């Protein structure tokens, strides 16, 4: 067990705030937790999160999260220039 720093942007800030999360949040994760499992744990669906960044890089849903990681959740609708800067330019 360990913790990650969890950040979320735009519309996800409102959702997470309503659920009682601080910004940024310190969130406890188990060994071997994947990004997919984290989203399920947070009760966030695929339509609510377009990209997940782990330590500054966009990662797939099967990527394992490690204690000490910085994880950021990016909602759909991120403007074009930011998509390029964040590395999600090729995603629909």
Secondary structure, 3 states (H helix, E strand, C coil): CEEEEEEECCHHHHHHHHCCCCCCEEEEECCCCEHHHHHHHCCCCCCCCCEEEECCEEECCCCECCCCCEEEEECCCCCHHHHHHHCCCCCC
